[in-house]
Amino acid sequence: MLISNLMARFNREEDGLALTEYLILLGLLVGGVVAAVLLIGGDLNAAWTSWSDWFASNNLGAP
């Protein structure tokens, strides 16, 4: 009787399912961000270096 009550309560509760869905979504988002940084990280570094060199060569530093 105790086990059947426990199983019935487990079937009614949806908190664990919602938490699992949110964790899967969070994992996908984090994975997407990591993949994007890995894919364009080198190009982004080159772009920032180019901007830095341009500012330095044109003497556009802070007053």
CHARMM-style PDB file with segment names, atoms N, HN, CA, C and O in Angstrom:
ATOM      1  N   MET     1       0.831  -1.186   0.000  1.00  0.00      PROA
ATOM      2  CA  MET     1       0.000   0.000   0.000  1.00  0.00      PROA
ATOM      3  C   MET     1       0.874   1.246   0.000  1.00  0.00      PROA
ATOM      4  O   MET     1       0.544   2.229  -0.663  1.00  0.00      PROA
ATOM      5  N   LEU     2       1.962   1.221   0.719  1.00  0.00      PROA
ATOM      6  HN  LEU     2       2.230   0.423   1.258  1.00  0.00      PROA
ATOM      7  CA  LEU     2       2.861   2.373   0.765  1.00  0.00      PROA
ATOM      8  C   LEU     2       3.503   2.621  -0.591  1.00  0.00      PROA
ATOM      9  O   LEU     2       3.621   3.769  -1.019  1.00  0.00      PROA
ATOM     10  N   ILE     3       3.913   1.577  -1.260  1.00  0.00      PROA
ATOM     11  HN  ILE     3       3.817   0.644  -0.913  1.00  0.00      PROA
ATOM     12  CA  ILE     3       4.563   1.725  -2.564  1.00  0.00      PROA
ATOM     13  C   ILE     3       3.564   2.251  -3.597  1.00  0.00      PROA
ATOM     14  O   ILE     3       3.931   3.077  -4.433  1.00  0.00      PROA
ATOM     15  N   SER     4       2.329   1.797  -3.558  1.00  0.00      PROA
ATOM     16  HN  SER     4       2.031   1.126  -2.879  1.00  0.00      PROA
ATOM     17  CA  SER     4       1.336   2.280  -4.528  1.00  0.00      PROA
ATOM     18  C   SER     4       1.043   3.758  -4.303  1.00  0.00      PROA
ATOM     19  O   SER     4       0.843   4.496  -5.268  1.00  0.00      PROA
ATOM     20  N   ASN     5       1.015   4.205  -3.054  1.00  0.00      PROA
ATOM     21  HN  ASN     5       1.177   3.607  -2.270  1.00  0.00      PROA
ATOM     22  CA  ASN     5       0.826   5.636  -2.773  1.00  0.00      PROA
ATOM     23  C   ASN     5       2.017   6.451  -3.274  1.00  0.00      PROA
ATOM     24  O   ASN     5       1.848   7.533  -3.836  1.00  0.00      PROA
ATOM     25  N   LEU     6       3.189   5.933  -3.070  1.00  0.00      PROA
ATOM     26  HN  LEU     6       3.326   5.054  -2.613  1.00  0.00      PROA
ATOM     27  CA  LEU     6       4.396   6.608  -3.527  1.00  0.00      PROA
ATOM     28  C   LEU     6       4.415   6.710  -5.049  1.00  0.00      PROA
ATOM     29  O   LEU     6       4.762   7.761  -5.587  1.00  0.00      PROA
ATOM     30  N   MET     7       4.054   5.652  -5.746  1.00  0.00      PROA
ATOM     31  HN  MET     7       3.773   4.797  -5.309  1.00  0.00      PROA
ATOM     32  CA  MET     7       4.027   5.667  -7.205  1.00  0.00      PROA
ATOM     33  C   MET     7       2.959   6.621  -7.727  1.00  0.00      PROA
ATOM     34  O   MET     7       3.188   7.314  -8.719  1.00  0.00      PROA
ATOM     35  N   ALA     8       1.805   6.668  -7.083  1.00  0.00      PROA
ATOM     36  HN  ALA     8       1.619   6.105  -6.278  1.00  0.00      PROA
ATOM     37  CA  ALA     8       0.735   7.577  -7.502  1.00  0.00      PROA
ATOM     38  C   ALA     8       1.177   9.029  -7.313  1.00  0.00      PROA
ATOM     39  O   ALA     8       0.919   9.877  -8.167  1.00  0.00      PROA
ATOM     40  N   ARG     9       1.834   9.306  -6.204  1.00  0.00      PROA
ATOM     41  HN  ARG     9       2.043   8.617  -5.510  1.00  0.00      PROA
ATOM     42  CA  ARG     9       2.322  10.669  -5.961  1.00  0.00      PROA
ATOM     43  C   ARG     9       3.402  11.052  -6.967  1.00  0.00      PROA
ATOM     44  O   ARG     9       3.439  12.188  -7.438  1.00  0.00      PROA
ATOM     45  N   PHE    10       4.267  10.121  -7.292  1.00  0.00      PROA
ATOM     46  HN  PHE    10       4.237   9.197  -6.909  1.00  0.00      PROA
ATOM     47  CA  PHE    10       5.323  10.366  -8.267  1.00  0.00      PROA
ATOM     48  C   PHE    10       4.729  10.677  -9.645  1.00  0.00      PROA
ATOM     49  O   PHE    10       5.245  11.537 -10.358  1.00  0.00      PROA
ATOM     50  N   ASN    11       3.659   9.990 -10.023  1.00  0.00      PROA
ATOM     51  HN  ASN    11       3.239   9.291  -9.444  1.00  0.00      PROA
ATOM     52  CA  ASN    11       3.013  10.223 -11.316  1.00  0.00      PROA
ATOM     53  C   ASN    11       2.312  11.577 -11.367  1.00  0.00      PROA
ATOM     54  O   ASN    11       2.193  12.158 -12.446  1.00  0.00      PROA
ATOM     55  N   ARG    12       1.847  12.092 -10.236  1.00  0.00      PROA
ATOM     56  HN  ARG    12       1.943  11.619  -9.360  1.00  0.00      PROA
ATOM     57  CA  ARG    12       1.149  13.382 -10.206  1.00  0.00      PROA
ATOM     58  C   ARG    12       2.110  14.560 -10.240  1.00  0.00      PROA
ATOM     59  O   ARG    12       1.778  15.610 -10.789  1.00  0.00      PROA
ATOM     60  N   GLU    13       3.278  14.405  -9.671  1.00  0.00      PROA
ATOM     61  HN  GLU    13       3.548  13.551  -9.225  1.00  0.00      PROA
ATOM     62  CA  GLU    13       4.215  15.520  -9.586  1.00  0.00      PROA
ATOM     63  C   GLU    13       4.905  15.756 -10.920  1.00  0.00      PROA
ATOM     64  O   GLU    13       5.330  14.817 -11.592  1.00  0.00      PROA
ATOM     65  N   GLU    14       5.008  17.028 -11.290  1.00  0.00      PROA
ATOM     66  HN  GLU    14       4.663  17.791 -10.743  1.00  0.00      PROA
ATOM     67  CA  GLU    14       5.640  17.378 -12.550  1.00  0.00      PROA
ATOM     68  C   GLU    14       6.858  18.269 -12.337  1.00  0.00      PROA
ATOM     69  O   GLU    14       7.467  18.704 -13.314  1.00  0.00      PROA
ATOM     70  N   ASP    15       7.229  18.551 -11.105  1.00  0.00      PROA
ATOM     71  HN  ASP    15       6.734  18.198 -10.311  1.00  0.00      PROA
ATOM     72  CA  ASP    15       8.361  19.431 -10.837  1.00  0.00      PROA
ATOM     73  C   ASP    15       9.661  18.845 -11.373  1.00  0.00      PROA
ATOM     74  O   ASP    15      10.475  19.569 -11.948  1.00  0.00      PROA
ATOM     75  N   GLY    16       9.863  17.561 -11.193  1.00  0.00      PROA
ATOM     76  HN  GLY    16       9.202  16.973 -10.727  1.00  0.00      PROA
ATOM     77  CA  GLY    16      11.083  16.921 -11.667  1.00  0.00      PROA
ATOM     78  C   GLY    16      11.181  16.950 -13.178  1.00  0.00      PROA
ATOM     79  O   GLY    16      12.269  17.124 -13.726  1.00  0.00      PROA
ATOM     80  N   LEU    17      10.066  16.782 -13.854  1.00  0.00      PROA
ATOM     81  HN  LEU    17       9.181  16.641 -13.409  1.00  0.00      PROA
ATOM     82  CA  LEU    17      10.047  16.813 -15.314  1.00  0.00      PROA
ATOM     83  C   LEU    17      10.375  18.208 -15.833  1.00  0.00      PROA
ATOM     84  O   LEU    17      11.146  18.356 -16.781  1.00  0.00      PROA
ATOM     85  N   ALA    18       9.793  19.230 -15.212  1.00  0.00      PROA
ATOM     86  HN  ALA    18       9.167  19.110 -14.442  1.00  0.00      PROA
ATOM     87  CA  ALA    18      10.067  20.606 -15.632  1.00  0.00      PROA
ATOM     88  C   ALA    18      11.541  20.945 -15.399  1.00  0.00      PROA
ATOM     89  O   ALA    18      12.172  21.576 -16.247  1.00  0.00      PROA
ATOM     90  N   LEU    19      12.083  20.539 -14.275  1.00  0.00      PROA
ATOM     91  HN  LEU    19      11.570  20.027 -13.586  1.00  0.00      PROA
ATOM     92  CA  LEU    19      13.493  20.787 -13.983  1.00  0.00      PROA
ATOM     93  C   LEU    19      14.381  20.103 -15.013  1.00  0.00      PROA
ATOM     94  O   LEU    19      15.365  20.688 -15.467  1.00  0.00      PROA
ATOM     95  N   THR    20      14.053  18.896 -15.378  1.00  0.00      PROA
ATOM     96  HN  THR    20      13.254  18.421 -15.009  1.00  0.00      PROA
ATOM     97  CA  THR    20      14.825  18.171 -16.380  1.00  0.00      PROA
ATOM     98  C   THR    20      14.785  18.890 -17.720  1.00  0.00      PROA
ATOM     99  O   THR    20      15.808  19.003 -18.395  1.00  0.00      PROA
ATOM    100  N   GLU    21      13.615  19.376 -18.107  1.00  0.00      PROA
ATOM    101  HN  GLU    21      12.783  19.285 -17.559  1.00  0.00      PROA
ATOM    102  CA  GLU    21      13.498  20.104 -19.376  1.00  0.00      PROA
ATOM    103  C   GLU    21      14.337  21.375 -19.351  1.00  0.00      PROA
ATOM    104  O   GLU    21      15.010  21.691 -20.333  1.00  0.00      PROA
ATOM    105  N   TYR    22      14.305  22.102 -18.250  1.00  0.00      PROA
ATOM    106  HN  TYR    22      13.759  21.845 -17.453  1.00  0.00      PROA
ATOM    107  CA  TYR    22      15.094  23.325 -18.150  1.00  0.00      PROA
ATOM    108  C   TYR    22      16.593  23.027 -18.169  1.00  0.00      PROA
ATOM    109  O   TYR    22      17.363  23.784 -18.759  1.00  0.00      PROA
ATOM    110  N   LEU    23      17.008  21.948 -17.538  1.00  0.00      PROA
ATOM    111  HN  LEU    23      16.383  21.334 -17.058  1.00  0.00      PROA
ATOM    112  CA  LEU    23      18.418  21.590 -17.556  1.00  0.00      PROA
ATOM    113  C   LEU    23      18.883  21.185 -18.955  1.00  0.00      PROA
ATOM    114  O   LEU    23      20.000  21.505 -19.358  1.00  0.00      PROA
ATOM    115  N   ILE    24      18.031  20.486 -19.685  1.00  0.00      PROA
ATOM    116  HN  ILE    24      17.123  20.225 -19.358  1.00  0.00      PROA
ATOM    117  CA  ILE    24      18.378  20.127 -21.066  1.00  0.00      PROA
ATOM    118  C   ILE    24      18.483  21.393 -21.913  1.00  0.00      PROA
ATOM    119  O   ILE    24      19.418  21.527 -22.703  1.00  0.00      PROA
ATOM    120  N   LEU    25      17.547  22.316 -21.764  1.00  0.00      PROA
ATOM    121  HN  LEU    25      16.787  22.207 -21.122  1.00  0.00      PROA
ATOM    122  CA  LEU    25      17.587  23.574 -22.506  1.00  0.00      PROA
ATOM    123  C   LEU    25      18.828  24.375 -22.153  1.00  0.00      PROA
ATOM    124  O   LEU    25      19.474  24.936 -23.037  1.00  0.00      PROA
ATOM    125  N   LEU    26      19.169  24.435 -20.879  1.00  0.00      PROA
ATOM    126  HN  LEU    26      18.645  23.979 -20.160  1.00  0.00      PROA
ATOM    127  CA  LEU    26      20.372  25.146 -20.449  1.00  0.00      PROA
ATOM    128  C   LEU    26      21.619  24.507 -21.047  1.00  0.00      PROA
ATOM    129  O   LEU    26      22.525  25.211 -21.492  1.00  0.00      PROA
ATOM    130  N   GLY    27      21.670  23.197 -21.059  1.00  0.00      PROA
ATOM    131  HN  GLY    27      20.934  22.625 -20.697  1.00  0.00      PROA
ATOM    132  CA  GLY    27      22.809  22.496 -21.649  1.00  0.00      PROA
ATOM    133  C   GLY    27      22.951  22.782 -23.135  1.00  0.00      PROA
ATOM    134  O   GLY    27      24.063  22.962 -23.631  1.00  0.00      PROA
ATOM    135  N   LEU    28      21.828  22.824 -23.850  1.00  0.00      PROA
ATOM    136  HN  LEU    28      20.925  22.678 -23.447  1.00  0.00      PROA
ATOM    137  CA  LEU    28      21.877  23.142 -25.279  1.00  0.00      PROA
ATOM    138  C   LEU    28      22.348  24.575 -25.513  1.00  0.00      PROA
ATOM    139  O   LEU    28      23.128  24.832 -26.429  1.00  0.00      PROA
ATOM    140  N   LEU    29      21.878  25.501 -24.692  1.00  0.00      PROA
ATOM    141  HN  LEU    29      21.243  25.292 -23.948  1.00  0.00      PROA
ATOM    142  CA  LEU    29      22.303  26.892 -24.840  1.00  0.00      PROA
ATOM    143  C   LEU    29      23.792  27.055 -24.557  1.00  0.00      PROA
ATOM    144  O   LEU    29      24.500  27.727 -25.306  1.00  0.00      PROA
ATOM    145  N   VAL    30      24.259  26.449 -23.491  1.00  0.00      PROA
ATOM    146  HN  VAL    30      23.683  25.903 -22.882  1.00  0.00      PROA
ATOM    147  CA  VAL    30      25.682  26.539 -23.152  1.00  0.00      PROA
ATOM    148  C   VAL    30      26.521  25.887 -24.250  1.00  0.00      PROA
ATOM    149  O   VAL    30      27.561  26.421 -24.634  1.00  0.00      PROA
ATOM    150  N   GLY    31      26.080  24.750 -24.751  1.00  0.00      PROA
ATOM    151  HN  GLY    31      25.234  24.316 -24.439  1.00  0.00      PROA
ATOM    152  CA  GLY    31      26.791  24.091 -25.837  1.00  0.00      PROA
ATOM    153  C   GLY    31      26.834  24.958 -27.089  1.00  0.00      PROA
ATOM    154  O   GLY    31      27.851  24.992 -27.781  1.00  0.00      PROA
ATOM    155  N   GLY    32      25.755  25.651 -27.386  1.00  0.00      PROA
ATOM    156  HN  GLY    32      24.928  25.624 -26.824  1.00  0.00      PROA
ATOM    157  CA  GLY    32      25.722  26.548 -28.536  1.00  0.00      PROA
ATOM    158  C   GLY    32      26.675  27.715 -28.388  1.00  0.00      PROA
ATOM    159  O   GLY    32      27.351  28.098 -29.343  1.00  0.00      PROA
ATOM    160  N   VAL    33      26.730  28.280 -27.198  1.00  0.00      PROA
ATOM    161  HN  VAL    33      26.180  27.970 -26.422  1.00  0.00      PROA
ATOM    162  CA  VAL    33      27.649  29.398 -26.955  1.00  0.00      PROA
ATOM    163  C   VAL    33      29.098  28.934 -27.065  1.00  0.00      PROA
ATOM    164  O   VAL    33      29.924  29.611 -27.677  1.00  0.00      PROA
ATOM    165  N   VAL    34      29.403  27.803 -26.483  1.00  0.00      PROA
ATOM    166  HN  VAL    34      28.733  27.253 -25.985  1.00  0.00      PROA
ATOM    167  CA  VAL    34      30.769  27.272 -26.553  1.00  0.00      PROA
ATOM    168  C   VAL    34      31.147  26.976 -28.006  1.00  0.00      PROA
ATOM    169  O   VAL    34      32.259  27.289 -28.429  1.00  0.00      PROA
ATOM    170  N   ALA    35      30.242  26.381 -28.765  1.00  0.00      PROA
ATOM    171  HN  ALA    35      29.338  26.126 -28.421  1.00  0.00      PROA
ATOM    172  CA  ALA    35      30.522  26.078 -30.170  1.00  0.00      PROA
ATOM    173  C   ALA    35      30.735  27.360 -30.969  1.00  0.00      PROA
ATOM    174  O   ALA    35      31.630  27.419 -31.812  1.00  0.00      PROA
ATOM    175  N   ALA    36      29.922  28.391 -30.714  1.00  0.00      PROA
ATOM    176  HN  ALA    36      29.195  28.343 -30.030  1.00  0.00      PROA
ATOM    177  CA  ALA    36      30.070  29.658 -31.437  1.00  0.00      PROA
ATOM    178  C   ALA    36      31.407  30.313 -31.123  1.00  0.00      PROA
ATOM    179  O   ALA    36      32.073  30.830 -32.020  1.00  0.00      PROA
ATOM    180  N   VAL    37      31.799  30.293 -29.864  1.00  0.00      PROA
ATOM    181  HN  VAL    37      31.258  29.872 -29.136  1.00  0.00      PROA
ATOM    182  CA  VAL    37      33.079  30.894 -29.490  1.00  0.00      PROA
ATOM    183  C   VAL    37      34.234  30.125 -30.122  1.00  0.00      PROA
ATOM    184  O   VAL    37      35.197  30.728 -30.595  1.00  0.00      PROA
ATOM    185  N   LEU    38      34.143  28.816 -30.132  1.00  0.00      PROA
ATOM    186  HN  LEU    38      33.361  28.325 -29.748  1.00  0.00      PROA
ATOM    187  CA  LEU    38      35.213  28.018 -30.750  1.00  0.00      PROA
ATOM    188  C   LEU    38      35.286  28.243 -32.259  1.00  0.00      PROA
ATOM    189  O   LEU    38      36.374  28.261 -32.835  1.00  0.00      PROA
ATOM    190  N   LEU    39      34.128  28.413 -32.897  1.00  0.00      PROA
ATOM    191  HN  LEU    39      33.244  28.398 -32.429  1.00  0.00      PROA
ATOM    192  CA  LEU    39      34.119  28.577 -34.353  1.00  0.00      PROA
ATOM    193  C   LEU    39      34.616  29.950 -34.794  1.00  0.00      PROA
ATOM    194  O   LEU    39      35.342  30.053 -35.783  1.00  0.00      PROA
ATOM    195  N   ILE    40      34.233  31.015 -34.068  1.00  0.00      PROA
ATOM    196  HN  ILE    40      33.644  30.931 -33.265  1.00  0.00      PROA
ATOM    197  CA  ILE    40      34.598  32.360 -34.518  1.00  0.00      PROA
ATOM    198  C   ILE    40      35.596  33.042 -33.595  1.00  0.00      PROA
ATOM    199  O   ILE    40      35.896  34.222 -33.773  1.00  0.00      PROA
ATOM    200  N   GLY    41      36.108  32.320 -32.621  1.00  0.00      PROA
ATOM    201  HN  GLY    41      35.863  31.361 -32.476  1.00  0.00      PROA
ATOM    202  CA  GLY    41      37.037  32.919 -31.661  1.00  0.00      PROA
ATOM    203  C   GLY    41      38.297  33.459 -32.306  1.00  0.00      PROA
ATOM    204  O   GLY    41      38.739  34.559 -31.974  1.00  0.00      PROA
ATOM    205  N   GLY    42      38.878  32.707 -33.216  1.00  0.00      PROA
ATOM    206  HN  GLY    42      38.519  31.814 -33.485  1.00  0.00      PROA
ATOM    207  CA  GLY    42      40.096  33.153 -33.882  1.00  0.00      PROA
ATOM    208  C   GLY    42      39.859  34.382 -34.737  1.00  0.00      PROA
ATOM    209  O   GLY    42      40.660  35.317 -34.733  1.00  0.00      PROA
ATOM    210  N   ASP    43      38.751  34.378 -35.473  1.00  0.00      PROA
ATOM    211  HN  ASP    43      38.100  33.619 -35.476  1.00  0.00      PROA
ATOM    212  CA  ASP    43      38.428  35.533 -36.312  1.00  0.00      PROA
ATOM    213  C   ASP    43      38.133  36.759 -35.454  1.00  0.00      PROA
ATOM    214  O   ASP    43      38.507  37.875 -35.814  1.00  0.00      PROA
ATOM    215  N   LEU    44      37.476  36.559 -34.344  1.00  0.00      PROA
ATOM    216  HN  LEU    44      37.172  35.652 -34.052  1.00  0.00      PROA
ATOM    217  CA  LEU    44      37.176  37.674 -33.452  1.00  0.00      PROA
ATOM    218  C   LEU    44      38.459  38.250 -32.862  1.00  0.00      PROA
ATOM    219  O   LEU    44      38.593  39.467 -32.738  1.00  0.00      PROA
ATOM    220  N   ASN    45      39.383  37.401 -32.504  1.00  0.00      PROA
ATOM    221  HN  ASN    45      39.274  36.412 -32.604  1.00  0.00      PROA
ATOM    222  CA  ASN    45      40.668  37.860 -31.981  1.00  0.00      PROA
ATOM    223  C   ASN    45      41.420  38.664 -33.040  1.00  0.00      PROA
ATOM    224  O   ASN    45      42.010  39.700 -32.735  1.00  0.00      PROA
ATOM    225  N   ALA    46      41.396  38.186 -34.280  1.00  0.00      PROA
ATOM    226  HN  ALA    46      40.917  37.344 -34.528  1.00  0.00      PROA
ATOM    227  CA  ALA    46      42.061  38.914 -35.363  1.00  0.00      PROA
ATOM    228  C   ALA    46      41.413  40.272 -35.591  1.00  0.00      PROA
ATOM    229  O   ALA    46      42.112  41.253 -35.844  1.00  0.00      PROA
ATOM    230  N   ALA    47      40.102  40.343 -35.507  1.00  0.00      PROA
ATOM    231  HN  ALA    47      39.534  39.546 -35.301  1.00  0.00      PROA
ATOM    232  CA  ALA    47      39.402  41.607 -35.704  1.00  0.00      PROA
ATOM    233  C   ALA    47      39.756  42.605 -34.597  1.00  0.00      PROA
ATOM    234  O   ALA    47      40.016  43.774 -34.879  1.00  0.00      PROA
ATOM    235  N   TRP    48      39.769  42.154 -33.350  1.00  0.00      PROA
ATOM    236  HN  TRP    48      39.559  41.204 -33.120  1.00  0.00      PROA
ATOM    237  CA  TRP    48      40.124  43.043 -32.241  1.00  0.00      PROA
ATOM    238  C   TRP    48      41.572  43.516 -32.360  1.00  0.00      PROA
ATOM    239  O   TRP    48      41.875  44.673 -32.069  1.00  0.00      PROA
ATOM    240  N   THR    49      42.453  42.632 -32.783  1.00  0.00      PROA
ATOM    241  HN  THR    49      42.206  41.692 -33.020  1.00  0.00      PROA
ATOM    242  CA  THR    49      43.859  43.017 -32.965  1.00  0.00      PROA
ATOM    243  C   THR    49      43.985  44.055 -34.077  1.00  0.00      PROA
ATOM    244  O   THR    49      44.753  45.008 -33.956  1.00  0.00      PROA
ATOM    245  N   SER    50      43.236  43.870 -35.151  1.00  0.00      PROA
ATOM    246  HN  SER    50      42.611  43.095 -35.249  1.00  0.00      PROA
ATOM    247  CA  SER    50      43.252  44.833 -36.253  1.00  0.00      PROA
ATOM    248  C   SER    50      42.765  46.205 -35.788  1.00  0.00      PROA
ATOM    249  O   SER    50      43.370  47.227 -36.112  1.00  0.00      PROA
ATOM    250  N   TRP    51      41.670  46.224 -35.030  1.00  0.00      PROA
ATOM    251  HN  TRP    51      41.178  45.394 -34.767  1.00  0.00      PROA
ATOM    252  CA  TRP    51      41.152  47.493 -34.499  1.00  0.00      PROA
ATOM    253  C   TRP    51      42.170  48.140 -33.568  1.00  0.00      PROA
ATOM    254  O   TRP    51      42.379  49.352 -33.615  1.00  0.00      PROA
ATOM    255  N   SER    52      42.798  47.336 -32.728  1.00  0.00      PROA
ATOM    256  HN  SER    52      42.629  46.351 -32.690  1.00  0.00      PROA
ATOM    257  CA  SER    52      43.786  47.861 -31.786  1.00  0.00      PROA
ATOM    258  C   SER    52      44.966  48.480 -32.521  1.00  0.00      PROA
ATOM    259  O   SER    52      45.435  49.561 -32.162  1.00  0.00      PROA
ATOM    260  N   ASP    53      45.439  47.791 -33.546  1.00  0.00      PROA
ATOM    261  HN  ASP    53      45.058  46.913 -33.837  1.00  0.00      PROA
ATOM    262  CA  ASP    53      46.551  48.321 -34.340  1.00  0.00      PROA
ATOM    263  C   ASP    53      46.155  49.616 -35.043  1.00  0.00      PROA
ATOM    264  O   ASP    53      46.953  50.550 -35.118  1.00  0.00      PROA
ATOM    265  N   TRP    54      44.925  49.676 -35.559  1.00  0.00      PROA
ATOM    266  HN  TRP    54      44.277  48.917 -35.499  1.00  0.00      PROA
ATOM    267  CA  TRP    54      44.460  50.875 -36.250  1.00  0.00      PROA
ATOM    268  C   TRP    54      44.390  52.066 -35.295  1.00  0.00      PROA
ATOM    269  O   TRP    54      44.830  53.164 -35.636  1.00  0.00      PROA
ATOM    270  N   PHE    55      43.838  51.850 -34.102  1.00  0.00      PROA
ATOM    271  HN  PHE    55      43.481  50.958 -33.825  1.00  0.00      PROA
ATOM    272  CA  PHE    55      43.763  52.924 -33.111  1.00  0.00      PROA
ATOM    273  C   PHE    55      45.156  53.380 -32.698  1.00  0.00      PROA
ATOM    274  O   PHE    55      45.399  54.576 -32.541  1.00  0.00      PROA
ATOM    275  N   ALA    56      46.079  52.421 -32.519  1.00  0.00      PROA
ATOM    276  HN  ALA    56      45.882  51.449 -32.646  1.00  0.00      PROA
ATOM    277  CA  ALA    56      47.433  52.767 -32.105  1.00  0.00      PROA
ATOM    278  C   ALA    56      48.166  53.535 -33.211  1.00  0.00      PROA
ATOM    279  O   ALA    56      48.902  54.478 -32.919  1.00  0.00      PROA
ATOM    280  N   SER    57      47.977  53.150 -34.454  1.00  0.00      PROA
ATOM    281  HN  SER    57      47.380  52.384 -34.691  1.00  0.00      PROA
ATOM    282  CA  SER    57      48.685  53.813 -35.555  1.00  0.00      PROA
ATOM    283  C   SER    57      48.131  55.198 -35.844  1.00  0.00      PROA
ATOM    284  O   SER    57      48.851  56.046 -36.371  1.00  0.00      PROA
ATOM    285  N   ASN    58      46.877  55.448 -35.514  1.00  0.00      PROA
ATOM    286  HN  ASN    58      46.292  54.759 -35.086  1.00  0.00      PROA
ATOM    287  CA  ASN    58      46.267  56.758 -35.749  1.00  0.00      PROA
ATOM    288  C   ASN    58      46.274  57.628 -34.498  1.00  0.00      PROA
ATOM    289  O   ASN    58      45.681  58.706 -34.485  1.00  0.00      PROA
ATOM    290  N   ASN    59      46.935  57.166 -33.463  1.00  0.00      PROA
ATOM    291  HN  ASN    59      47.416  56.290 -33.474  1.00  0.00      PROA
ATOM    292  CA  ASN    59      47.043  57.918 -32.213  1.00  0.00      PROA
ATOM    293  C   ASN    59      45.678  58.368 -31.703  1.00  0.00      PROA
ATOM    294  O   ASN    59      45.475  59.542 -31.393  1.00  0.00      PROA
ATOM    295  N   LEU    60      44.764  57.439 -31.622  1.00  0.00      PROA
ATOM    296  HN  LEU    60      44.928  56.486 -31.874  1.00  0.00      PROA
ATOM    297  CA  LEU    60      43.393  57.733 -31.167  1.00  0.00      PROA
ATOM    298  C   LEU    60      43.153  57.278 -29.738  1.00  0.00      PROA
ATOM    299  O   LEU    60      42.042  56.881 -29.388  1.00  0.00      PROA
ATOM    300  N   GLY    61      44.174  57.332 -28.924  1.00  0.00      PROA
ATOM    301  HN  GLY    61      45.077  57.654 -29.208  1.00  0.00      PROA
ATOM    302  CA  GLY    61      44.036  56.916 -27.528  1.00  0.00      PROA
ATOM    303  C   GLY    61      43.180  57.890 -26.751  1.00  0.00      PROA
ATOM    304  O   GLY    61      42.745  58.911 -27.284  1.00  0.00      PROA
ATOM    305  N   ALA    62      42.942  57.578 -25.513  1.00  0.00      PROA
ATOM    306  HN  ALA    62      43.296  56.749 -25.081  1.00  0.00      PROA
ATOM    307  CA  ALA    62      42.143  58.451 -24.648  1.00  0.00      PROA
ATOM    308  C   ALA    62      42.933  59.721 -24.353  1.00  0.00      PROA
ATOM    309  O   ALA    62      44.159  59.674 -24.250  1.00  0.00      PROA
ATOM    310  N   PRO    63      42.246  60.860 -24.214  1.00  0.00      PROA
ATOM    311  CA  PRO    63      42.956  62.125 -23.923  1.00  0.00      PROA
ATOM    312  C   PRO    63      43.550  62.146 -22.542  1.00  0.00      PROA
ATOM    313  OT1 PRO    63      44.173  63.133 -22.153  1.00  0.00      PROA
TER     314      PRO     63
END
